[in-house]
Each structure stands twice: as structure tokens, then as C-alpha cells.
Amino acid sequence: MSGIYLHIPFCKKKCSYCDFHFSTSFGKYRNRMIETLCKEITDRITTLKEPIQTIYFGGGTPSLLTSEELDALFSILKTGADLSRVREVTLEANPDDINDSTLENWKKAGITRLSIGLQSFKSSDLEWMNRAHSVEEALQCVPLVQKHGFDNISVDLIYGLPNLTTNEWQDHISKVIAMDVAHISAYCLTIEEKTVLHQLVEKGKLKPAGDDQQSEQFEILSNSLVSAGYDHYEISNFGKPGKHAIHNGNYWKGSHYLGIGPSAHSYDGVTRRWNVSNNFTYMKMEGNLWFENEILEPKDRWNELLLTGLRTSIGVDQQQLFSIFTPDAAFSDKVAQFMRDGWMVIENEHYILTLEGRLKADYIASELFR
């Protein structure tokens, strides 16, 4: 099964920590961008060789799309492909965009899952993040979404924030548990270069959280949500049974997907493609010029399988990994060491990280890379 990702490069404001591709000055070419997205869908959707299982509107801020724009994109998708086997249609939304009208439009368009960027329930955090919503909007939007009949709701939180105490983080977790949402994604703050956050840290206006604080908050997160009935099925993701994210889950399984829009990525099992990350250049593209590509060598497939698989509760299938390369002595020795350290276990012929190991997932994967 395959998926379609549509990157909507519009945002009201620039969040201080974000290094994704988007523009806050899109008013003059908004129509042209939607037309170009539709054109790329028409040009490339037939390249998908497997039935489409998921559609994901990401960004940027897809909740800024008007009902007419959303209908235009769905119309092109339906014209170009069979959507009868689609199981999940996700739209990322900001709390300030959620109201009775937008919810009715999303429901009518065919959105089945909302991913809401709450991030924090602390006003000072939302202020330095430059988020467009308030704490009040964060608290009010989920009940409103539920009132409109959406039962597949995911919310985002960020931990490891400057000046976020353990008690405050526990309070954030308690608030989302009380919301009774189906899914929670929680990400540790990373300070990316060329972001406003990086500048604030460099100037001493914000002090990053230390590694110990981030680790403690991760453990509190996992223990609290698991105790509340959520499956910790990927490092940053928690879902109630039957409510794991299908689209993102397929990324970690190595399934095929088509990325539409500026900066979007695609993967067909052999080749990885990435679209140009400039709105105006993108709107001039067509045919094979939409993207650059890279044919993955065996070592790339080995490394990627480890990098993505070790993030999940299922882990890395030994049979699948060893079909690429036969493990050498160095690999086996490192696995044995990670097991002695209590970071990894082998269950049902899968390499699986423990909770402590997940704190070091990138390091462990890199040590096992070819």
C-alpha cells in the first residue's frame, strides 16, 4: 500500500523553532500555487504502483486552505487515482484555525483525522515560539473538534523547552490525557541553525534545557501515557490501540509514498526523490523537473532500515536486514554490547530498543550503519 503527502507551504507566522519549508507572504500567488499542486498531482500520481491507503495534508499550515482549495485538490486526486481503499485522510491544523465552519468543511471534504499543533499550555512558551494561537484556544479546540464528530484526533506537544519544569510538563501531559484524544505526538525540542530560536539561544535570551532534563521529561511522558492506555509505538508517538498513525507508520515500515508540493519527498522502494524547496521555482516546474532523485545503494537501504525501524516498538526485522547484508563480527559485537547495556533486546527475531535505548536511538543506529 502507498500514501500521498501534500505539502502546503503557507503559514500565518514563522514559529521560532521551525526549519520546514513555508512562506508567510503567499497572498499574491496563492491561486497559482494551488494550480501547480494540482498539476503535479496530475503529472505524477500514476507513478504510484500500489493502491493508495493514506492521504496526508502537511506543511506549513494546511488548515489555512479554503474549502474551495481543498475541494480542488481532492477533485484532482479522485480524477487521477482510485481512492476506494484509502483508510486515513489527515490534515494538520492549528488551534486558531479551528471553528465550526472549518470543521464542517473538513468533514464534508473527506478529512478523517486531524493532527493539531498544541505544542504547549504555557503562555510564555507560545510567545517565544511565535505561535499564532493562545492557551485558551489550545484548550477549547479539541472539545469542539470532538463535538463535530471527529474521533481520530492527534495532538502535538514539545518537551525539553527552556524553563519548562518537570511539574509543568507533567501538567501538560495530564491535560492531553484528560482530552481523551486518540493519538499524541511529543517531540523533543531541537535547535536548528537558521531559525529564530537558534538566534535567541546564541544571544543568551533563552537557555536550552540540558540532556538530563530532556531525558527525564521523555521518561515521564512515556510512563504517563502508557499508564493511561496509550501504546508507545514509536519514539515520538503514542496511540490508543487501533489508532496508530497509518501514514507516518508506513514511513517507518519503508512503504512507498508520493510527495506533492515544494520540498516534498517521495520514495518507491528503490529511489528517493525530493522536490525543489523554493515556491517560485516550484511553480515553474513540470515533468521530471519537479524533483531530484537518488537511487539507494544496499548500504543506504541497510542504514535507513536501522534508522527508522529502531524508532518503533516493533523494531528491525533481522530477516529483512540480513537480506541486504550478512552481519559481520563488528555488527554482532555492537549488538551484544547494547544488550549488555540494557539498551536493546531481541524478540521474535527483531532488534528492539528499550525505553533507555530509545533515548540513544540515533547513536545506536549510527553505530550499526554500514
C-alpha positions in Angstrom: 0.0 0.0 0.0 1.2 3.6 -0.7 0.5 7.1 0.6 0.3 10.6 -0.8 1.7 13.6 1.1 0.7 17.1 0.1 3.0 19.9 1.3 1.0 23.1 1.8 3.7 25.9 2.1 1.6 28.5 3.8 1.8 29.9 7.3 0.4 32.9 9.2 3.5 33.3 11.3 7.0 31.9 11.4 7.5 29.7 14.5 10.8 30.4 16.1 11.9 26.7 16.1 10.7 25.7 12.7 13.1 25.0 9.7 10.4 23.4 7.5 9.7 25.0 4.1 6.9 27.6 4.1 6.1 31.2 3.3 4.1 33.8 5.3 3.8 36.0 2.2 1.8 33.9 -0.1 -1.3 36.0 -0.8 -0.3 37.2 -4.3 0.4 33.8 -5.7 -1.8 31.6 -3.6 -4.1 30.6 -6.6 -1.1 29.8 -8.7 0.4 27.6 -6.0 -2.8 25.5 -5.8 -2.9 25.2 -9.6 0.7 24.0 -9.6 -0.1 21.4 -6.8 -3.0 20.2 -8.9 -0.7 20.0 -12.0 1.9 18.0 -10.1 -0.7 15.6 -8.9 -1.9 15.0 -12.5 1.7 14.5 -13.7 2.9 12.1 -11.0 0.0 10.3 -9.4 0.1 7.5 -12.0 3.7 6.7 -10.8 2.3 5.0 -7.7 2.3 1.3 -8.4 0.5 0.2 -5.2 -3.1 1.0 -4.0 -3.3 4.3 -2.1 -4.0 3.8 1.6 -3.4 7.2 3.1 -3.5 10.9 2.2 -1.8 13.5 4.4 -2.0 17.3 4.2 1.1 18.7 5.9 3.0 21.8 5.9 3.2 24.6 6.5 -0.3 25.0 7.7 -2.9 23.1 5.7 -5.7 24.4 7.9 -5.3 27.7 6.1 -6.7 26.1 2.9 -10.2 27.4 1.9 -12.9 24.9 1.3 -12.6 25.7 -2.5 -8.9 25.0 -2.4 -9.3 21.7 -0.5 -12.1 20.6 -2.9 -9.9 21.4 -5.9 -7.1 19.2 -4.6 -9.4 16.3 -3.7 -11.0 16.6 -7.2 -7.7 16.1 -8.9 -6.8 13.3 -6.6 -10.0 11.5 -7.4 -9.7 12.1 -11.1 -6.1 10.7 -11.2 -6.4 7.7 -8.9 -8.6 5.1 -7.3 -9.2 6.3 -3.7 -11.6 3.5 -2.7 -9.0 1.8 -0.5 -8.0 4.9 1.4 -8.2 4.3 5.2 -6.9 7.6 6.6 -7.0 11.2 5.4 -5.1 13.5 7.8 -5.0 17.3 7.9 -2.6 19.2 10.1 -4.4 22.1 11.9 -3.5 24.9 14.2 -5.9 25.7 17.1 -6.6 29.2 15.8 -7.9 27.9 12.5 -10.4 25.5 14.1 -14.0 26.7 14.3 -17.5 25.4 13.4 -17.2 26.5 9.7 -13.7 24.9 9.1 -14.7 21.7 10.8 -17.8 21.4 8.7 -15.8 22.0 5.6 -13.1 19.4 6.5 -15.7 16.8 7.4 -17.5 17.4 4.1 -14.3 17.3 2.1 -13.4 13.8 3.5 -10.9 14.5 6.2 -11.0 11.6 8.7 -8.1 12.6 11.0 -6.9 15.9 12.4 -3.4 16.5 13.7 -3.5 19.6 16.0 -0.4 21.5 16.9 -1.0 22.4 20.5 2.8 22.4 21.5 2.4 23.9 24.9 -0.1 25.0 27.5 2.2 27.7 28.8 1.6 31.3 27.5 5.3 32.3 27.8 6.3 29.3 25.7 3.8 30.1 23.0 5.0 33.7 23.0 8.7 32.9 22.3 7.7 30.2 19.9 5.7 32.9 18.0 2.7 30.6 17.8 -0.5 32.1 16.4 -2.8 30.6 19.0 -3.4 31.1 22.7 -3.6 28.7 25.6 -7.3 29.2 25.7 -7.6 28.2 22.0 -5.5 25.2 22.7 -7.8 24.0 25.4 -11.0 24.8 23.6 -10.3 23.4 20.1 -10.2 19.7 20.9 -13.7 19.6 22.6 -15.0 21.5 19.6 -13.4 19.0 17.1 -15.0 16.1 19.1 -18.3 17.9 19.1 -18.2 17.8 15.2 -17.8 14.0 15.2 -14.0 13.6 14.7 -12.9 10.7 16.8 -9.4 10.3 15.2 -7.6 13.2 16.7 -3.8 13.6 17.3 -2.3 16.5 19.2 1.4 17.6 19.2 3.4 18.6 22.3 7.0 19.7 22.6 9.2 18.9 25.6 12.7 19.9 26.6 11.8 23.5 26.4 13.7 26.3 28.0 12.3 27.0 31.5 9.8 24.1 31.3 9.8 22.5 34.8 9.1 18.8 35.4 5.8 19.7 37.2 4.7 21.9 34.2 5.5 19.1 31.8 3.5 16.6 33.9 0.6 19.1 33.8 0.8 19.4 30.0 0.6 15.6 29.8 -2.3 15.4 32.2 -4.2 18.0 30.1 -4.0 16.0 26.9 -4.8 12.7 28.7 -8.0 14.5 30.0 -8.9 15.4 26.4 -9.2 11.7 25.6 -7.6 12.1 22.2 -6.8 9.0 20.1 -3.1 9.9 19.5 -0.4 12.1 20.9 2.9 13.1 19.2 5.5 14.6 21.5 8.8 15.9 20.2 12.0 16.9 22.0 12.9 20.5 21.1 15.8 20.7 18.7 17.6 23.9 18.0 18.1 24.1 14.2 20.5 26.5 12.6 19.0 29.4 10.7 16.0 29.6 13.0 14.9 32.4 15.3 15.3 30.0 18.2 18.9 29.5 17.3 19.4 33.3 17.4 17.7 33.6 20.7 20.0 31.0 22.2 23.1 32.5 20.7 22.2 35.9 22.2 21.6 34.3 25.6 17.9 35.2 25.6 16.9 31.6 26.1 18.8 28.8 27.8 18.3 25.4 26.3 17.2 22.5 28.5 20.0 20.1 29.5 20.2 16.5 28.3 19.3 15.2 31.8 16.1 17.3 31.9 15.1 16.2 28.4 15.7 12.6 29.3 13.6 12.9 32.5 10.7 14.5 30.6 10.8 11.8 28.0 10.6 9.1 30.6 7.7 10.9 32.4 6.0 11.2 29.0 6.3 7.5 28.2 5.4 6.2 31.6 2.4 8.6 32.0 0.9 7.8 28.6 1.4 4.1 28.7 -0.2 4.1 32.2 -3.1 6.0 30.6 -3.6 3.2 28.0 -1.6 4.6 25.0 0.8 2.4 23.1 4.3 3.9 22.8 4.7 2.5 19.3 7.4 5.0 18.0 9.8 7.2 19.9 7.7 10.3 19.5 4.3 8.8 19.0 1.6 7.3 21.3 -1.7 5.9 20.1 -4.6 4.2 21.7 -5.0 0.6 20.4 -6.2 0.7 16.8 -5.4 4.4 16.5 -1.7 4.4 15.5 -1.0 6.8 12.6 -1.2 4.7 9.4 0.5 7.3 7.1 3.5 8.0 9.3 3.7 4.4 10.4 4.2 3.4 6.7 7.2 5.8 6.5 8.9 3.8 9.3 8.0 0.5 7.6 9.5 1.6 4.3 6.3 1.7 2.3 6.0 3.7 -0.9 4.8 7.3 -0.9 4.4 10.2 -3.3 5.3 13.7 -2.1 3.5 16.6 -3.8 4.5 20.3 -3.3 7.7 22.3 -2.8 10.2 20.4 -0.6 8.1 17.2 -0.5 9.9 13.9 -0.6 8.9 10.6 -2.4 10.0 7.0 -2.1 9.3 4.0 -4.3 11.4 1.3 -2.5 14.4 1.9 -4.7 14.6 5.7 -5.4 14.2 8.6 -3.1 13.1 11.9 -4.7 12.9 15.4 -3.3 11.1 18.5 -4.8 12.7 21.9 -5.1 12.4 24.0 -1.9 11.5 27.3 -3.4 8.0 28.3 -4.1 8.6 30.4 -7.2 11.0 27.8 -8.8 8.5 25.1 -7.9 5.6 26.9 -9.7 7.7 26.9 -12.9 8.4 23.2 -12.8 6.9 20.3 -14.8 7.6 16.7 -15.9 10.8 15.2 -14.5 12.0 18.7 -13.4 9.7 18.5 -10.3 12.4 16.7 -8.3 15.9 15.5 -7.9 16.5 11.8 -7.2 18.8 9.3 -5.6 18.9 5.6 -6.3 19.5 3.9 -2.9 22.5 1.6 -2.7 22.4 -1.5 -0.5 24.2 0.3 2.3 21.7 3.1 2.1 18.8 0.7 2.5 20.6 -1.0 5.4 21.2 2.3 7.2 17.7 3.5 6.6 16.1 0.3 7.8 18.0 0.6 11.1 17.4 4.4 11.5 13.6 4.1 11.0 13.0 0.6 12.5 14.8 1.2 15.8 12.5 4.1 16.4 9.5 1.7 16.6 8.2 -0.7 19.2 8.2 -3.4 16.5 11.9 -2.9 15.9 14.1 -4.1 13.0 13.3 -7.5 11.4 16.5 -9.5 11.3 15.5 -11.4 8.2 14.7 -8.2 6.3 18.0 -6.6 7.4 20.1 -9.6 6.7 18.6 -9.9 3.2 20.7 -6.8 2.4 24.0 -7.8 4.0 25.2 -10.7 6.2 26.1 -9.3 9.6 29.8 -9.1 10.3 31.6 -9.6 13.6 31.7 -5.9 14.3 27.9 -5.6 14.0 27.3 -8.6 16.2 29.7 -7.3 18.8 28.0 -3.9 19.0 24.5 -5.5 19.3 25.8 -7.7 22.1 27.2 -4.6 23.9 24.0 -2.7 23.5 22.1 -5.7 25.0 24.5 -5.8 28.0 24.0 -2.0 28.5 20.2 -2.6 28.7 19.5 -0.6 25.5 18.4 -3.4 23.2 16.6 -6.7 23.3 15.9 -9.4 20.6 12.3 -10.5 20.5 10.7 -12.6 17.7 13.9 -12.1 15.6 13.6 -8.3 15.8 16.0 -5.8 17.3 14.0 -3.7 19.7 15.2 -0.7 21.8 14.3 -0.5 25.5 13.0 2.8 26.9 16.6 3.7 27.9 17.8 2.7 24.5 15.3 5.0 22.8 17.0 7.9 24.4 20.0 7.0 22.4 18.3 5.7 19.2 20.2 7.8 16.7 23.6 6.9 18.3 22.7 3.2 18.3 21.6 3.3 14.7 24.7 5.1 13.6 27.0 2.6 15.4 25.3 -0.2 13.4 25.4 1.7 10.0 27.4 0.4 7.0 
